[in-house]
Amino acid sequence: MEIIVLGTGCAKCKTTYDRVAKVIADTKSTATLKKEEDILEIVKYNIMSLPAVVVDGQVKIKGYVPTEDEIKQVIN
């Protein structure tokens, strides 16, 4: 599983990345986590609000900082 956190480096984007990383560690997931800050790459996902969480190429969360429980739901 590949998880990408899309964001421009804002505080909400960093918080989202940190929460996703924590959930991956806590659940002992084998998922890979990447951060995408390049706006030219972000626009390819056709979203208008950040941060966003992409799981295996599909946007699962966008426009807000998700809770750890929400992250667990989308990666399980």
PDB file of N, CA, C, O and CB in Angstrom:
ATOM      1  N   MET A   1       0.847  -1.172   0.000  1.00  0.00           N
ATOM      2  CA  MET A   1       0.000   0.000   0.000  1.00  0.00           C
ATOM      3  C   MET A   1       0.893   1.235   0.000  1.00  0.00           C
ATOM      4  O   MET A   1       1.879   1.306   0.734  1.00  0.00           O
ATOM      5  CB  MET A   1      -0.964  -0.002   1.219  1.00  0.00           C
ATOM      6  N   GLU A   2       0.534   2.197  -0.827  1.00  0.00           N
ATOM      7  CA  GLU A   2       1.263   3.456  -0.878  1.00  0.00           C
ATOM      8  C   GLU A   2       0.342   4.582  -0.420  1.00  0.00           C
ATOM      9  O   GLU A   2      -0.771   4.736  -0.922  1.00  0.00           O
ATOM     10  CB  GLU A   2       1.805   3.730  -2.308  1.00  0.00           C
ATOM     11  N   ILE A   3       0.822   5.357   0.534  1.00  0.00           N
ATOM     12  CA  ILE A   3       0.068   6.491   1.052  1.00  0.00           C
ATOM     13  C   ILE A   3       0.873   7.751   0.771  1.00  0.00           C
ATOM     14  O   ILE A   3       2.067   7.822   1.061  1.00  0.00           O
ATOM     15  CB  ILE A   3      -0.230   6.335   2.583  1.00  0.00           C
ATOM     16  N   ILE A   4       0.194   8.745   0.200  1.00  0.00           N
ATOM     17  CA  ILE A   4       0.838  10.019  -0.091  1.00  0.00           C
ATOM     18  C   ILE A   4       0.044  11.119   0.599  1.00  0.00           C
ATOM     19  O   ILE A   4      -1.177  11.195   0.464  1.00  0.00           O
ATOM     20  CB  ILE A   4       0.936  10.273  -1.631  1.00  0.00           C
ATOM     21  N   VAL A   5       0.741  11.957   1.330  1.00  0.00           N
ATOM     22  CA  VAL A   5       0.108  13.133   1.918  1.00  0.00           C
ATOM     23  C   VAL A   5       0.441  14.311   1.012  1.00  0.00           C
ATOM     24  O   VAL A   5       1.607  14.652   0.811  1.00  0.00           O
ATOM     25  CB  VAL A   5       0.594  13.383   3.405  1.00  0.00           C
ATOM     26  N   LEU A   6      -0.606  14.924   0.472  1.00  0.00           N
ATOM     27  CA  LEU A   6      -0.439  16.074  -0.404  1.00  0.00           C
ATOM     28  C   LEU A   6      -0.556  17.346   0.412  1.00  0.00           C
ATOM     29  O   LEU A   6      -1.497  17.512   1.188  1.00  0.00           O
ATOM     30  CB  LEU A   6      -1.478  16.060  -1.543  1.00  0.00           C
ATOM     31  N   GLY A   7       0.404  18.246   0.235  1.00  0.00           N
ATOM     32  CA  GLY A   7       0.349  19.513   0.948  1.00  0.00           C
ATOM     33  C   GLY A   7       1.505  20.403   0.554  1.00  0.00           C
ATOM     34  O   GLY A   7       2.504  19.942   0.002  1.00  0.00           O
ATOM     35  N   THR A   8       1.359  21.670   0.841  1.00  0.00           N
ATOM     36  CA  THR A   8       2.370  22.645   0.444  1.00  0.00           C
ATOM     37  C   THR A   8       3.342  22.991   1.562  1.00  0.00           C
ATOM     38  O   THR A   8       4.102  23.952   1.442  1.00  0.00           O
ATOM     39  CB  THR A   8       1.703  23.896  -0.036  1.00  0.00           C
ATOM     40  N   GLY A   9       3.331  22.234   2.630  1.00  0.00           N
ATOM     41  CA  GLY A   9       4.237  22.490   3.734  1.00  0.00           C
ATOM     42  C   GLY A   9       3.628  23.316   4.854  1.00  0.00           C
ATOM     43  O   GLY A   9       4.330  23.728   5.778  1.00  0.00           O
ATOM     44  N   CYS A  10       2.327  23.559   4.778  1.00  0.00           N
ATOM     45  CA  CYS A  10       1.651  24.331   5.825  1.00  0.00           C
ATOM     46  C   CYS A  10       1.554  23.495   7.109  1.00  0.00           C
ATOM     47  O   CYS A  10       1.816  22.292   7.102  1.00  0.00           O
ATOM     48  CB  CYS A  10       0.230  24.776   5.353  1.00  0.00           C
ATOM     49  N   ALA A  11       1.180  24.143   8.189  1.00  0.00           N
ATOM     50  CA  ALA A  11       1.083  23.454   9.481  1.00  0.00           C
ATOM     51  C   ALA A  11       0.083  22.300   9.435  1.00  0.00           C
ATOM     52  O   ALA A  11       0.349  21.233   9.990  1.00  0.00           O
ATOM     53  CB  ALA A  11       0.682  24.441  10.575  1.00  0.00           C
ATOM     54  N   LYS A  12      -1.062  22.498   8.782  1.00  0.00           N
ATOM     55  CA  LYS A  12      -2.066  21.433   8.695  1.00  0.00           C
ATOM     56  C   LYS A  12      -1.533  20.247   7.901  1.00  0.00           C
ATOM     57  O   LYS A  12      -1.816  19.095   8.230  1.00  0.00           O
ATOM     58  CB  LYS A  12      -3.357  21.961   8.050  1.00  0.00           C
ATOM     59  N   CYS A  13      -0.770  20.529   6.868  1.00  0.00           N
ATOM     60  CA  CYS A  13      -0.206  19.459   6.045  1.00  0.00           C
ATOM     61  C   CYS A  13       0.829  18.661   6.845  1.00  0.00           C
ATOM     62  O   CYS A  13       0.872  17.434   6.762  1.00  0.00           O
ATOM     63  CB  CYS A  13       0.437  20.042   4.763  1.00  0.00           C
ATOM     64  N   LYS A  14       1.649  19.356   7.609  1.00  0.00           N
ATOM     65  CA  LYS A  14       2.653  18.681   8.436  1.00  0.00           C
ATOM     66  C   LYS A  14       1.985  17.836   9.522  1.00  0.00           C
ATOM     67  O   LYS A  14       2.421  16.720   9.803  1.00  0.00           O
ATOM     68  CB  LYS A  14       3.604  19.712   9.076  1.00  0.00           C
ATOM     69  N   THR A  15       0.930  18.373  10.128  1.00  0.00           N
ATOM     70  CA  THR A  15       0.202  17.625  11.153  1.00  0.00           C
ATOM     71  C   THR A  15      -0.412  16.363  10.555  1.00  0.00           C
ATOM     72  O   THR A  15      -0.359  15.293  11.161  1.00  0.00           O
ATOM     73  CB  THR A  15      -0.895  18.504  11.791  1.00  0.00           C
ATOM     74  N   THR A  16      -0.992  16.492   9.368  1.00  0.00           N
ATOM     75  CA  THR A  16      -1.584  15.329   8.699  1.00  0.00           C
ATOM     76  C   THR A  16      -0.525  14.276   8.435  1.00  0.00           C
ATOM     77  O   THR A  16      -0.750  13.096   8.702  1.00  0.00           O
ATOM     78  CB  THR A  16      -2.262  15.741   7.382  1.00  0.00           C
ATOM     79  N   TYR A  17       0.627  14.681   7.915  1.00  0.00           N
ATOM     80  CA  TYR A  17       1.710  13.736   7.639  1.00  0.00           C
ATOM     81  C   TYR A  17       2.132  13.029   8.930  1.00  0.00           C
ATOM     82  O   TYR A  17       2.279  11.807   8.951  1.00  0.00           O
ATOM     83  CB  TYR A  17       2.921  14.464   7.000  1.00  0.00           C
ATOM     84  N   ASP A  18       2.323  13.792   9.993  1.00  0.00           N
ATOM     85  CA  ASP A  18       2.743  13.208  11.270  1.00  0.00           C
ATOM     86  C   ASP A  18       1.712  12.216  11.803  1.00  0.00           C
ATOM     87  O   ASP A  18       2.080  11.167  12.332  1.00  0.00           O
ATOM     88  CB  ASP A  18       2.982  14.310  12.301  1.00  0.00           C
ATOM     89  N   ARG A  19       0.433  12.535  11.669  1.00  0.00           N
ATOM     90  CA  ARG A  19      -0.613  11.618  12.142  1.00  0.00           C
ATOM     91  C   ARG A  19      -0.638  10.337  11.315  1.00  0.00           C
ATOM     92  O   ARG A  19      -0.776   9.245  11.866  1.00  0.00           O
ATOM     93  CB  ARG A  19      -1.987  12.301  12.090  1.00  0.00           C
ATOM     94  N   VAL A  20      -0.507  10.464  10.012  1.00  0.00           N
ATOM     95  CA  VAL A  20      -0.487   9.264   9.165  1.00  0.00           C
ATOM     96  C   VAL A  20       0.717   8.403   9.532  1.00  0.00           C
ATOM     97  O   VAL A  20       0.595   7.184   9.644  1.00  0.00           O
ATOM     98  CB  VAL A  20      -0.445   9.647   7.654  1.00  0.00           C
ATOM     99  N   ALA A  21       1.872   9.022   9.717  1.00  0.00           N
ATOM    100  CA  ALA A  21       3.073   8.274  10.097  1.00  0.00           C
ATOM    101  C   ALA A  21       2.870   7.553  11.428  1.00  0.00           C
ATOM    102  O   ALA A  21       3.290   6.407  11.584  1.00  0.00           O
ATOM    103  CB  ALA A  21       4.286   9.215  10.187  1.00  0.00           C
ATOM    104  N   LYS A  22       2.229   8.218  12.381  1.00  0.00           N
ATOM    105  CA  LYS A  22       1.972   7.606  13.688  1.00  0.00           C
ATOM    106  C   LYS A  22       1.035   6.409  13.559  1.00  0.00           C
ATOM    107  O   LYS A  22       1.271   5.368  14.173  1.00  0.00           O
ATOM    108  CB  LYS A  22       1.375   8.638  14.655  1.00  0.00           C
ATOM    109  N   VAL A  23      -0.022   6.549  12.768  1.00  0.00           N
ATOM    110  CA  VAL A  23      -0.963   5.440  12.583  1.00  0.00           C
ATOM    111  C   VAL A  23      -0.262   4.261  11.923  1.00  0.00           C
ATOM    112  O   VAL A  23      -0.480   3.115  12.317  1.00  0.00           O
ATOM    113  CB  VAL A  23      -2.178   5.886  11.735  1.00  0.00           C
ATOM    114  N   ILE A  24       0.569   4.521  10.935  1.00  0.00           N
ATOM    115  CA  ILE A  24       1.308   3.442  10.277  1.00  0.00           C
ATOM    116  C   ILE A  24       2.187   2.719  11.293  1.00  0.00           C
ATOM    117  O   ILE A  24       2.226   1.489  11.323  1.00  0.00           O
ATOM    118  CB  ILE A  24       2.169   3.995   9.113  1.00  0.00           C
ATOM    119  N   ALA A  25       2.886   3.480  12.118  1.00  0.00           N
ATOM    120  CA  ALA A  25       3.756   2.872  13.131  1.00  0.00           C
ATOM    121  C   ALA A  25       2.949   2.116  14.182  1.00  0.00           C
ATOM    122  O   ALA A  25       3.298   0.994  14.547  1.00  0.00           O
ATOM    123  CB  ALA A  25       4.613   3.945  13.806  1.00  0.00           C
ATOM    124  N   ASP A  26       1.874   2.726  14.666  1.00  0.00           N
ATOM    125  CA  ASP A  26       1.061   2.111  15.719  1.00  0.00           C
ATOM    126  C   ASP A  26       0.395   0.816  15.257  1.00  0.00           C
ATOM    127  O   ASP A  26       0.246  -0.121  16.041  1.00  0.00           O
ATOM    128  CB  ASP A  26      -0.001   3.090  16.192  1.00  0.00           C
ATOM    129  N   THR A  27       0.000   0.763  13.996  1.00  0.00           N
ATOM    130  CA  THR A  27      -0.690  -0.422  13.480  1.00  0.00           C
ATOM    131  C   THR A  27       0.273  -1.424  12.850  1.00  0.00           C
ATOM    132  O   THR A  27      -0.135  -2.477  12.360  1.00  0.00           O
ATOM    133  CB  THR A  27      -1.736  -0.009  12.458  1.00  0.00           C
ATOM    134  N   LYS A  28       1.556  -1.077  12.874  1.00  0.00           N
ATOM    135  CA  LYS A  28       2.591  -1.938  12.287  1.00  0.00           C
ATOM    136  C   LYS A  28       2.296  -2.254  10.819  1.00  0.00           C
ATOM    137  O   LYS A  28       2.552  -3.357  10.335  1.00  0.00           O
ATOM    138  CB  LYS A  28       2.709  -3.242  13.086  1.00  0.00           C
ATOM    139  N   SER A  29       1.756  -1.265  10.138  1.00  0.00           N
ATOM    140  CA  SER A  29       1.423  -1.409   8.719  1.00  0.00           C
ATOM    141  C   SER A  29       2.698  -1.464   7.885  1.00  0.00           C
ATOM    142  O   SER A  29       3.722  -0.892   8.258  1.00  0.00           O
ATOM    143  CB  SER A  29       0.520  -0.245   8.247  1.00  0.00           C
ATOM    144  N   THR A  30       2.623  -2.149   6.766  1.00  0.00           N
ATOM    145  CA  THR A  30       3.756  -2.204   5.838  1.00  0.00           C
ATOM    146  C   THR A  30       3.624  -1.145   4.744  1.00  0.00           C
ATOM    147  O   THR A  30       4.381  -1.153   3.774  1.00  0.00           O
ATOM    148  CB  THR A  30       3.862  -3.602   5.208  1.00  0.00           C
ATOM    149  N   ALA A  31       2.675  -0.247   4.900  1.00  0.00           N
ATOM    150  CA  ALA A  31       2.448   0.807   3.907  1.00  0.00           C
ATOM    151  C   ALA A  31       3.666   1.714   3.796  1.00  0.00           C
ATOM    152  O   ALA A  31       4.384   1.945   4.768  1.00  0.00           O
ATOM    153  CB  ALA A  31       1.205   1.635   4.272  1.00  0.00           C
ATOM    154  N   THR A  32       3.878   2.222   2.581  1.00  0.00           N
ATOM    155  CA  THR A  32       4.916   3.228   2.388  1.00  0.00           C
ATOM    156  C   THR A  32       4.256   4.598   2.446  1.00  0.00           C
ATOM    157  O   THR A  32       3.134   4.778   1.973  1.00  0.00           O
ATOM    158  CB  THR A  32       5.676   3.020   1.032  1.00  0.00           C
ATOM    159  N   LEU A  33       4.954   5.549   3.023  1.00  0.00           N
ATOM    160  CA  LEU A  33       4.417   6.895   3.189  1.00  0.00           C
ATOM    161  C   LEU A  33       5.321   7.888   2.483  1.00  0.00           C
ATOM    162  O   LEU A  33       6.539   7.885   2.661  1.00  0.00           O
ATOM    163  CB  LEU A  33       4.273   7.257   4.684  1.00  0.00           C
ATOM    164  N   LYS A  34       4.698   8.738   1.676  1.00  0.00           N
ATOM    165  CA  LYS A  34       5.435   9.787   0.985  1.00  0.00           C
ATOM    166  C   LYS A  34       4.721  11.114   1.201  1.00  0.00           C
ATOM    167  O   LYS A  34       3.525  11.169   1.489  1.00  0.00           O
ATOM    168  CB  LYS A  34       5.576   9.471  -0.530  1.00  0.00           C
ATOM    169  N   LYS A  35       5.500  12.178   1.049  1.00  0.00           N
ATOM    170  CA  LYS A  35       4.955  13.525   1.139  1.00  0.00           C
ATOM    171  C   LYS A  35       5.138  14.179  -0.222  1.00  0.00           C
ATOM    172  O   LYS A  35       6.230  14.136  -0.789  1.00  0.00           O
ATOM    173  CB  LYS A  35       5.648  14.360   2.277  1.00  0.00           C
ATOM    174  N   GLU A  36       4.083  14.780  -0.747  1.00  0.00           N
ATOM    175  CA  GLU A  36       4.174  15.482  -2.034  1.00  0.00           C
ATOM    176  C   GLU A  36       3.859  16.951  -1.815  1.00  0.00           C
ATOM    177  O   GLU A  36       2.743  17.310  -1.438  1.00  0.00           O
ATOM    178  CB  GLU A  36       3.205  14.862  -3.090  1.00  0.00           C
ATOM    179  N   GLU A  37       4.863  17.806  -2.057  1.00  0.00           N
ATOM    180  CA  GLU A  37       4.691  19.241  -1.871  1.00  0.00           C
ATOM    181  C   GLU A  37       4.745  20.016  -3.184  1.00  0.00           C
ATOM    182  O   GLU A  37       4.513  21.225  -3.198  1.00  0.00           O
ATOM    183  CB  GLU A  37       5.747  19.763  -0.933  1.00  0.00           C
ATOM    184  N   ASP A  38       5.045  19.338  -4.280  1.00  0.00           N
ATOM    185  CA  ASP A  38       5.134  19.986  -5.593  1.00  0.00           C
ATOM    186  C   ASP A  38       3.728  20.253  -6.123  1.00  0.00           C
ATOM    187  O   ASP A  38       2.974  19.317  -6.391  1.00  0.00           O
ATOM    188  CB  ASP A  38       5.940  19.106  -6.597  1.00  0.00           C
ATOM    189  N   ILE A  39       3.379  21.520  -6.272  1.00  0.00           N
ATOM    190  CA  ILE A  39       2.023  21.891  -6.676  1.00  0.00           C
ATOM    191  C   ILE A  39       1.675  21.321  -8.048  1.00  0.00           C
ATOM    192  O   ILE A  39       0.508  21.029  -8.310  1.00  0.00           O
ATOM    193  CB  ILE A  39       1.870  23.412  -6.688  1.00  0.00           C
ATOM    194  N   LEU A  40       2.654  21.159  -8.923  1.00  0.00           N
ATOM    195  CA  LEU A  40       2.384  20.588 -10.247  1.00  0.00           C
ATOM    196  C   LEU A  40       1.973  19.121 -10.148  1.00  0.00           C
ATOM    197  O   LEU A  40       1.187  18.639 -10.963  1.00  0.00           O
ATOM    198  CB  LEU A  40       3.618  20.724 -11.148  1.00  0.00           C
ATOM    199  N   GLU A  41       2.496  18.422  -9.166  1.00  0.00           N
ATOM    200  CA  GLU A  41       2.094  17.031  -8.934  1.00  0.00           C
ATOM    201  C   GLU A  41       0.748  16.974  -8.207  1.00  0.00           C
ATOM    202  O   GLU A  41      -0.085  16.117  -8.501  1.00  0.00           O
ATOM    203  CB  GLU A  41       3.174  16.285  -8.117  1.00  0.00           C
ATOM    204  N   ILE A  42       0.545  17.881  -7.269  1.00  0.00           N
ATOM    205  CA  ILE A  42      -0.696  17.900  -6.493  1.00  0.00           C
ATOM    206  C   ILE A  42      -1.905  18.135  -7.393  1.00  0.00           C
ATOM    207  O   ILE A  42      -2.945  17.504  -7.203  1.00  0.00           O
ATOM    208  CB  ILE A  42      -0.631  18.982  -5.408  1.00  0.00           C
ATOM    209  N   VAL A  43      -1.784  19.035  -8.374  1.00  0.00           N
ATOM    210  CA  VAL A  43      -2.937  19.345  -9.233  1.00  0.00           C
ATOM    211  C   VAL A  43      -3.361  18.151 -10.079  1.00  0.00           C
ATOM    212  O   VAL A  43      -4.490  18.114 -10.567  1.00  0.00           O
ATOM    213  CB  VAL A  43      -2.613  20.523 -10.141  1.00  0.00           C
ATOM    214  N   LYS A  44      -2.490  17.193 -10.259  1.00  0.00           N
ATOM    215  CA  LYS A  44      -2.843  15.984 -11.014  1.00  0.00           C
ATOM    216  C   LYS A  44      -3.941  15.175 -10.317  1.00  0.00           C
ATOM    217  O   LYS A  44      -4.621  14.369 -10.951  1.00  0.00           O
ATOM    218  CB  LYS A  44      -1.604  15.107 -11.213  1.00  0.00           C
ATOM    219  N   TYR A  45      -4.107  15.393  -9.024  1.00  0.00           N
ATOM    220  CA  TYR A  45      -5.134  14.677  -8.265  1.00  0.00           C
ATOM    221  C   TYR A  45      -6.482  15.394  -8.308  1.00  0.00           C
ATOM    222  O   TYR A  45      -7.465  14.908  -7.748  1.00  0.00           O
ATOM    223  CB  TYR A  45      -4.690  14.504  -6.818  1.00  0.00           C
ATOM    224  N   ASN A  46      -6.528  16.547  -8.971  1.00  0.00           N
ATOM    225  CA  ASN A  46      -7.782  17.273  -9.189  1.00  0.00           C
ATOM    226  C   ASN A  46      -8.499  17.629  -7.883  1.00  0.00           C
ATOM    227  O   ASN A  46      -9.714  17.471  -7.763  1.00  0.00           O
ATOM    228  CB  ASN A  46      -8.704  16.448 -10.063  1.00  0.00           C
ATOM    229  N   ILE A  47      -7.728  18.110  -6.916  1.00  0.00           N
ATOM    230  CA  ILE A  47      -8.318  18.558  -5.653  1.00  0.00           C
ATOM    231  C   ILE A  47      -8.035  20.043  -5.472  1.00  0.00           C
ATOM    232  O   ILE A  47      -7.039  20.565  -5.972  1.00  0.00           O
ATOM    233  CB  ILE A  47      -7.760  17.739  -4.450  1.00  0.00           C
ATOM    234  N   MET A  48      -8.912  20.702  -4.761  1.00  0.00           N
ATOM    235  CA  MET A  48      -8.783  22.144  -4.578  1.00  0.00           C
ATOM    236  C   MET A  48      -8.454  22.540  -3.142  1.00  0.00           C
ATOM    237  O   MET A  48      -8.140  23.701  -2.883  1.00  0.00           O
ATOM    238  CB  MET A  48     -10.052  22.823  -5.005  1.00  0.00           C
ATOM    239  N   SER A  49      -8.521  21.606  -2.213  1.00  0.00           N
ATOM    240  CA  SER A  49      -8.245  21.952  -0.822  1.00  0.00           C
ATOM    241  C   SER A  49      -7.283  20.946  -0.211  1.00  0.00           C
ATOM    242  O   SER A  49      -7.382  19.739  -0.431  1.00  0.00           O
ATOM    243  CB  SER A  49      -9.547  22.010  -0.006  1.00  0.00           C
ATOM    244  N   LEU A  50      -6.353  21.482   0.559  1.00  0.00           N
ATOM    245  CA  LEU A  50      -5.319  20.674   1.187  1.00  0.00           C
ATOM    246  C   LEU A  50      -5.459  20.774   2.698  1.00  0.00           C
ATOM    247  O   LEU A  50      -6.079  21.716   3.191  1.00  0.00           O
ATOM    248  CB  LEU A  50      -3.906  21.124   0.732  1.00  0.00           C
ATOM    249  N   PRO A  51      -4.912  19.847   3.433  1.00  0.00           N
ATOM    250  CA  PRO A  51      -4.150  18.676   3.002  1.00  0.00           C
ATOM    251  C   PRO A  51      -5.049  17.590   2.437  1.00  0.00           C
ATOM    252  O   PRO A  51      -6.274  17.642   2.550  1.00  0.00           O
ATOM    253  CB  PRO A  51      -3.345  18.122   4.159  1.00  0.00           C
ATOM    254  N   ALA A  52      -4.404  16.606   1.825  1.00  0.00           N
ATOM    255  CA  ALA A  52      -5.138  15.461   1.297  1.00  0.00           C
ATOM    256  C   ALA A  52      -4.325  14.200   1.534  1.00  0.00           C
ATOM    257  O   ALA A  52      -3.096  14.234   1.589  1.00  0.00           O
ATOM    258  CB  ALA A  52      -5.448  15.641  -0.214  1.00  0.00           C
ATOM    259  N   VAL A  53      -5.034  13.085   1.675  1.00  0.00           N
ATOM    260  CA  VAL A  53      -4.398  11.782   1.856  1.00  0.00           C
ATOM    261  C   VAL A  53      -4.827  10.896   0.691  1.00  0.00           C
ATOM    262  O   VAL A  53      -6.015  10.697   0.441  1.00  0.00           O
ATOM    263  CB  VAL A  53      -4.783  11.135   3.242  1.00  0.00           C
ATOM    264  N   VAL A  54      -3.831  10.372  -0.009  1.00  0.00           N
ATOM    265  CA  VAL A  54      -4.062   9.506  -1.162  1.00  0.00           C
ATOM    266  C   VAL A  54      -3.610   8.097  -0.792  1.00  0.00           C
ATOM    267  O   VAL A  54      -2.490   7.902  -0.319  1.00  0.00           O
ATOM    268  CB  VAL A  54      -3.305  10.031  -2.435  1.00  0.00           C
ATOM    269  N   VAL A  55      -4.484   7.120  -1.009  1.00  0.00           N
ATOM    270  CA  VAL A  55      -4.159   5.722  -0.720  1.00  0.00           C
ATOM    271  C   VAL A  55      -4.251   4.947  -2.023  1.00  0.00           C
ATOM    272  O   VAL A  55      -5.311   4.871  -2.645  1.00  0.00           O
ATOM    273  CB  VAL A  55      -5.116   5.115   0.371  1.00  0.00           C
ATOM    274  N   ASP A  56      -3.126   4.375  -2.425  1.00  0.00           N
ATOM    275  CA  ASP A  56      -3.055   3.605  -3.671  1.00  0.00           C
ATOM    276  C   ASP A  56      -3.686   4.349  -4.850  1.00  0.00           C
ATOM    277  O   ASP A  56      -4.448   3.776  -5.630  1.00  0.00           O
ATOM    278  CB  ASP A  56      -3.743   2.258  -3.488  1.00  0.00           C
ATOM    279  N   GLY A  57      -3.352   5.631  -4.962  1.00  0.00           N
ATOM    280  CA  GLY A  57      -3.785   6.420  -6.102  1.00  0.00           C
ATOM    281  C   GLY A  57      -5.151   7.063  -5.992  1.00  0.00           C
ATOM    282  O   GLY A  57      -5.547   7.815  -6.884  1.00  0.00           O
ATOM    283  N   GLN A  58      -5.885   6.788  -4.917  1.00  0.00           N
ATOM    284  CA  GLN A  58      -7.225   7.358  -4.743  1.00  0.00           C
ATOM    285  C   GLN A  58      -7.235   8.349  -3.581  1.00  0.00           C
ATOM    286  O   GLN A  58      -6.752   8.050  -2.489  1.00  0.00           O
ATOM    287  CB  GLN A  58      -8.266   6.239  -4.501  1.00  0.00           C
ATOM    288  N   VAL A  59      -7.792   9.532  -3.834  1.00  0.00           N
ATOM    289  CA  VAL A  59      -7.912  10.535  -2.778  1.00  0.00           C
ATOM    290  C   VAL A  59      -8.975  10.060  -1.790  1.00  0.00           C
ATOM    291  O   VAL A  59     -10.137   9.868  -2.150  1.00  0.00           O
ATOM    292  CB  VAL A  59      -8.276  11.946  -3.368  1.00  0.00           C
ATOM    293  N   LYS A  60      -8.560   9.875  -0.548  1.00  0.00           N
ATOM    294  CA  LYS A  60      -9.473   9.376   0.483  1.00  0.00           C
ATOM    295  C   LYS A  60      -9.915  10.464   1.456  1.00  0.00           C
ATOM    296  O   LYS A  60     -11.033  10.425   1.969  1.00  0.00           O
ATOM    297  CB  LYS A  60      -8.818   8.251   1.250  1.00  0.00           C
ATOM    298  N   ILE A  61      -9.041  11.429   1.710  1.00  0.00           N
ATOM    299  CA  ILE A  61      -9.335  12.519   2.639  1.00  0.00           C
ATOM    300  C   ILE A  61      -8.823  13.798   1.997  1.00  0.00           C
ATOM    301  O   ILE A  61      -7.726  13.821   1.438  1.00  0.00           O
ATOM    302  CB  ILE A  61      -8.678  12.278   4.059  1.00  0.00           C
ATOM    303  N   LYS A  62      -9.617  14.868   2.076  1.00  0.00           N
ATOM    304  CA  LYS A  62      -9.138  16.141   1.526  1.00  0.00           C
ATOM    305  C   LYS A  62      -9.759  17.318   2.251  1.00  0.00           C
ATOM    306  O   LYS A  62     -10.923  17.282   2.651  1.00  0.00           O
ATOM    307  CB  LYS A  62      -9.446  16.230   0.031  1.00  0.00           C
ATOM    308  N   GLY A  63      -8.964  18.355   2.411  1.00  0.00           N
ATOM    309  CA  GLY A  63      -9.461  19.620   2.923  1.00  0.00           C
ATOM    310  C   GLY A  63      -9.437  19.833   4.418  1.00  0.00           C
ATOM    311  O   GLY A  63      -9.830  20.899   4.892  1.00  0.00           O
ATOM    312  N   TYR A  64      -8.985  18.843   5.180  1.00  0.00           N
ATOM    313  CA  TYR A  64      -8.939  19.004   6.639  1.00  0.00           C
ATOM    314  C   TYR A  64      -7.918  18.040   7.229  1.00  0.00           C
ATOM    315  O   TYR A  64      -7.463  17.110   6.564  1.00  0.00           O
ATOM    316  CB  TYR A  64     -10.341  18.762   7.271  1.00  0.00           C
ATOM    317  N   VAL A  65      -7.567  18.281   8.487  1.00  0.00           N
ATOM    318  CA  VAL A  65      -6.648  17.392   9.194  1.00  0.00           C
ATOM    319  C   VAL A  65      -7.470  16.251   9.786  1.00  0.00           C
ATOM    320  O   VAL A  65      -8.304  16.485  10.661  1.00  0.00           O
ATOM    321  CB  VAL A  65      -5.844  18.161  10.311  1.00  0.00           C
ATOM    322  N   PRO A  66      -7.249  15.028   9.326  1.00  0.00           N
ATOM    323  CA  PRO A  66      -8.039  13.903   9.824  1.00  0.00           C
ATOM    324  C   PRO A  66      -7.592  13.453  11.212  1.00  0.00           C
ATOM    325  O   PRO A  66      -6.452  13.671  11.622  1.00  0.00           O
ATOM    326  CB  PRO A  66      -7.950  12.739   8.857  1.00  0.00           C
ATOM    327  N   THR A  67      -8.520  12.821  11.918  1.00  0.00           N
ATOM    328  CA  THR A  67      -8.172  12.221  13.205  1.00  0.00           C
ATOM    329  C   THR A  67      -7.437  10.904  12.943  1.00  0.00           C
ATOM    330  O   THR A  67      -7.450  10.388  11.825  1.00  0.00           O
ATOM    331  CB  THR A  67      -9.451  11.989  14.089  1.00  0.00           C
ATOM    332  N   GLU A  68      -6.809  10.376  13.970  1.00  0.00           N
ATOM    333  CA  GLU A  68      -6.133   9.086  13.820  1.00  0.00           C
ATOM    334  C   GLU A  68      -7.137   7.994  13.470  1.00  0.00           C
ATOM    335  O   GLU A  68      -6.827   7.104  12.678  1.00  0.00           O
ATOM    336  CB  GLU A  68      -5.372   8.718  15.109  1.00  0.00           C
ATOM    337  N   ASP A  69      -8.325   8.048  14.040  1.00  0.00           N
ATOM    338  CA  ASP A  69      -9.349   7.042  13.726  1.00  0.00           C
ATOM    339  C   ASP A  69      -9.765   7.106  12.262  1.00  0.00           C
ATOM    340  O   ASP A  69      -9.960   6.070  11.627  1.00  0.00           O
ATOM    341  CB  ASP A  69     -10.575   7.235  14.622  1.00  0.00           C
ATOM    342  N   GLU A  70      -9.902   8.306  11.727  1.00  0.00           N
ATOM    343  CA  GLU A  70     -10.254   8.442  10.305  1.00  0.00           C
ATOM    344  C   GLU A  70      -9.158   7.865   9.412  1.00  0.00           C
ATOM    345  O   GLU A  70      -9.440   7.218   8.404  1.00  0.00           O
ATOM    346  CB  GLU A  70     -10.497   9.924   9.947  1.00  0.00           C
ATOM    347  N   ILE A  71      -7.931   8.103   9.790  1.00  0.00           N
ATOM    348  CA  ILE A  71      -6.807   7.571   9.015  1.00  0.00           C
ATOM    349  C   ILE A  71      -6.819   6.047   9.061  1.00  0.00           C
ATOM    350  O   ILE A  71      -6.629   5.392   8.037  1.00  0.00           O
ATOM    351  CB  ILE A  71      -5.459   8.117   9.552  1.00  0.00           C
ATOM    352  N   LYS A  72      -7.041   5.485  10.239  1.00  0.00           N
ATOM    353  CA  LYS A  72      -7.103   4.025  10.365  1.00  0.00           C
ATOM    354  C   LYS A  72      -8.179   3.437   9.463  1.00  0.00           C
ATOM    355  O   LYS A  72      -7.973   2.390   8.849  1.00  0.00           O
ATOM    356  CB  LYS A  72      -7.368   3.625  11.819  1.00  0.00           C
ATOM    357  N   GLN A  73      -9.320   4.104   9.380  1.00  0.00           N
ATOM    358  CA  GLN A  73     -10.414   3.604   8.546  1.00  0.00           C
ATOM    359  C   GLN A  73     -10.037   3.563   7.073  1.00  0.00           C
ATOM    360  O   GLN A  73     -10.404   2.621   6.371  1.00  0.00           O
ATOM    361  CB  GLN A  73     -11.650   4.464   8.732  1.00  0.00           C
ATOM    362  N   VAL A  74      -9.316   4.561   6.596  1.00  0.00           N
ATOM    363  CA  VAL A  74      -9.008   4.588   5.160  1.00  0.00           C
ATOM    364  C   VAL A  74      -7.821   3.711   4.779  1.00  0.00           C
ATOM    365  O   VAL A  74      -7.673   3.353   3.610  1.00  0.00           O
ATOM    366  CB  VAL A  74      -8.735   6.003   4.726  1.00  0.00           C
ATOM    367  N   ILE A  75      -6.976   3.359   5.740  1.00  0.00           N
ATOM    368  CA  ILE A  75      -5.835   2.507   5.373  1.00  0.00           C
ATOM    369  C   ILE A  75      -6.071   1.039   5.702  1.00  0.00           C
ATOM    370  O   ILE A  75      -5.258   0.186   5.346  1.00  0.00           O
ATOM    371  CB  ILE A  75      -4.582   2.987   6.079  1.00  0.00           C
ATOM    372  N   ASN A  76      -7.159   0.740   6.369  1.00  0.00           N
ATOM    373  CA  ASN A  76      -7.462  -0.671   6.673  1.00  0.00           C
ATOM    374  C   ASN A  76      -8.470  -1.227   5.708  1.00  0.00           C
ATOM    375  O   ASN A  76      -8.844  -2.396   5.810  1.00  0.00           O
ATOM    376  CB  ASN A  76      -7.982  -0.823   8.098  1.00  0.00           C
TER     377      ASN A  76
END
